[in-house]
Amino acid sequence: IKGIGPKVADCALLFGFHRLDCFPMDVWMKRVMATCFPGKDASFFGPYAGVAQQYLFNWIRNSKEQI
């Protein structure tokens, strides 16, 4: 669909269709992945990548650490 990028599509699949393997990637997640999991991609988290993404996103957004 025109105007829907990969991140929004992954969000729709994860939250709307409970596809737990979808891993929405935005600037915050790129920072977390580059810093905490260098050289890894979403497949590193397996079939529950979307759950891991939610925990990591919450951590980075609420963390007092700057990465």
C-alpha positions as CSV (number, residue, x, y, z in Angstrom):
1,I,0.0,0.0,0.0
2,K,1.4,3.3,-1.0
3,G,2.7,5.3,2.0
4,I,3.1,2.3,4.3
5,G,6.7,1.5,5.0
6,P,8.3,-1.5,6.5
7,K,8.1,-0.2,10.1
8,V,4.4,0.6,10.0
9,A,3.7,-2.7,8.2
10,D,5.6,-4.6,10.9
11,C,3.7,-2.6,13.7
12,A,0.4,-3.5,12.1
13,L,1.3,-7.2,11.9
14,L,2.7,-7.3,15.4
15,F,-0.1,-5.4,17.2
16,G,-3.0,-6.0,14.9
17,F,-2.5,-9.5,13.9
18,H,-0.4,-10.8,16.8
19,R,2.5,-11.8,14.5
20,L,5.1,-12.1,17.2
21,D,7.9,-12.7,14.7
22,C,7.6,-9.1,13.3
23,F,10.2,-6.7,14.5
24,P,9.4,-3.0,13.8
25,M,12.7,-1.2,13.2
26,D,13.0,2.5,13.9
27,V,15.8,4.8,15.0
28,W,15.6,3.7,18.6
29,M,15.8,0.0,17.7
30,K,18.7,0.6,15.3
31,R,20.6,2.2,18.2
32,V,19.8,-0.7,20.5
33,M,20.8,-3.3,17.9
34,A,24.0,-1.6,17.0
35,T,25.0,-1.1,20.6
36,C,23.8,-4.2,22.4
37,F,23.6,-6.7,19.6
38,P,26.3,-5.7,17.1
39,G,26.2,-7.8,13.9
40,K,22.8,-9.4,14.8
41,D,19.4,-8.8,13.1
42,A,15.8,-9.5,14.2
43,S,16.2,-13.2,13.4
44,F,18.5,-13.4,16.4
45,F,15.4,-13.3,18.6
46,G,13.6,-16.1,16.8
47,P,9.8,-16.5,16.7
48,Y,9.3,-14.0,19.5
49,A,11.2,-11.1,18.0
50,G,8.3,-8.8,18.4
51,V,8.1,-9.4,22.1
52,A,11.9,-8.8,22.4
53,Q,11.4,-5.6,20.4
54,Q,8.8,-4.3,22.9
55,Y,11.1,-4.9,25.9
56,L,14.1,-3.4,24.2
57,F,12.1,-0.4,22.9
58,N,10.7,0.2,26.4
59,W,14.1,-0.1,28.0
60,I,15.8,2.4,25.6
61,R,13.1,4.9,25.8
62,N,12.9,4.9,29.6
63,S,16.6,4.4,30.2
64,K,18.7,7.2,31.7
65,E,21.7,5.8,29.8
66,Q,22.5,7.5,26.5
67,I,23.5,5.2,23.7
